[in-house]
Amino acid sequence: MAVSLVRATDPTVAALAATAETGLLVRGGEGQINARTLQGTANEIEWTNADGSAGPPTARLSNVLAFTGKTANGGTFNTPTLVSPAISGLADPVSAQDPATMSWVQTLFAGLRPKQNCLCKTTANITLSGLQTIDGVTVSAGDRVLVGSQSAPSGNGVYVAASGAWSRATDMDVWSEIPGAWVIVERGTSNADTVWFVTADQGGTLNTTSITWSQFFGPGLYQGKSANLDTYDSNPLAAAELQQLQNINSSVITAAIWGYIAGVTGAFGTAAYVADSSLVHQSGTENAIAGAKTFTTQLIGKGTATNDSAAAGYIGELLSATAATVALSNGVYKTMVSLSLTAGDWDVQGNAIAIGDSGSNTTFSKLYAMLSLVNNTGDFTLDRYASFYTTTAGYTLNNNGGQKLVTPMARFSLSATTTIYLVMYTDCSGNAFNCDVMIRARRVR
């Protein structure tokens, strides 16, 4: 046997024996020994005991990993899409670019179960067999159809069309798959690009419990309805349209969107709606509190199409009061006639004719007629009084002549039933004189 012995004078052995280094050592050349330390890469691999001096080196992944362009378990991580494998332990998203976790998504869409799109949706009761045209769309075998208008609502659902009998789609063929289901409808004259959801609850029985579909997105969710005010009784808003109006999410709704609602009574928000053919519309400002919509109660009545006065409470209602030979004395504000008006806006006017006493004359320098809210009290608001004034010896009344005063048409906006007074005043000499007076008012709102 041949034995090879290393000479004691071998420079590599001598260098190894002479080195003071510890840990990982490598031969660098003839008679050269070098110490080495394992190096990691930032955001990828980190080492513990990298030089091996205190024990075996240990590698671990960095707490913050950079996956761009890397592969793991056969899957490739491509920023920002993760192909494989899955990542777990993420926090719920906060910023716009944060990844969505399963728990966050489930909370966001709790109770909603999206289904595959349907080609079209029915608009009337159909026979659930054979290839047919639905909402302007001719269906083919295998097309998904949203059936939502069956005479027996328990027959509604998502079906797969066939030349023979149709069957329920496999993603909606047991009751547990129905509550919360929502479907996009792709085509159709009336229902293209709309989204529908089921309002049924858990605990039902397929083909026995009603399945009701409601639209919550897409064209036609609400379409305005107008009516000729002369003939609107035959063109009312239906209860379903009222419900659609309730779902409008705007900060202010004003003017005539509330039509006469046939057969609908009760509360809408906090404003009562009564099925009264005399009502045209209700206006006001929406007050959105916790989803409720309340409106100021302001019912507008239809007027009259003839030359008579409109009925009490309607636009055009005309009221008047007269009095004859009412005495007026010098220097006294006196109510000559009055008129009680209910809440609303009224245009009011007063008329007065001063006449002399039989067999005597009265001379005056001032004569006023005014509309006042206070009994036996003057009101010199610019549009509420009329006056006769002379700086000469005065105006003389006798039984053959008189002086007429007509007040301007004054607007009174009343929040409750109020009395309007026609008050007169005179500076005169001689006998008191008489007046024939009238006050009249027309409702404008």
C-alpha angles and dihedrals in degrees: 000000000000116000122197115207125196113233116242087229093061104134094219092053090044091051091048091050092048099046122107093199121116133199124026112014130182134188109250097184142306106343093353127121120181131190118230136196125200111245126212131201123246113259090005121058128009128186134216117205087006095179094048093231094123098036141305114336114251124208126204138170117262117256088238110045129197107212100174110133093355129125127218128182090348094304127109125228110214118181117278098359120073110210100173148030115021122249119221136187096048121152120241113274120268107165128052094257097044117118117253117241124216093246092051093050092046091051092048093052099031110162095008119113114188115211132197114281120272123223094224144342130236121248097192141017111297139185107256095227139070133031110289145155115268123185089343094310122113107218125215130206110286096025116135113234127191105223109198109144106062118145086233103049091204086074093061121107141093115312136184111231119234139170087248130028116345121233131207114262113261092241090059105032098105126055095242089065094054109065110084094011116148129186138190115225111211106191143018142107092257105017108037114139095007131134124219134187135194119246095194120118133226117272097054130127122239114247090011107058118066117257110206123190121205127189117234103166139027142056117319095032086130125007120185120248123207132190137192105247091221093056105020093120087079093046106052131163110256124229091252090056090051088056090052090051089052090059095056108119105207130129097230131027116181143168129011108352094113108083132184103288113214113227095348119128134160135051130336105185097322098317116099118230116200126193093239117146091211094067119094106178146329123230135190145110123294116242107197107199119158090338095307121125117207127179137194109261106245114148117189117207127211114250130222129286093205135064094265129095117278116248120272111291095017128112109270096031107156124204130177143170130196138190131187132214096001109174119237121194132199119282098000130118104222134181106233099180137346140203130205115220129189124226115298141070116307135181107216131190134178131208128193135176118194113210132183127243118259112265096009140073131226125197122201136175100195133035125174134183118186143169112236139177091212125068116249090359129119123236118195096183104148098247096039106065144054126198144193115203132172131180094196126084089298139260118289122217123201136166090271099057145027148184122246126207125188120188120220118262102270126197117227118187107197128191093189139013107300137178118232115203129207101215126187134194134184142181103211144151127219124020126359112258136214132244135200108214142182136183123192136178136191124202113235096174 
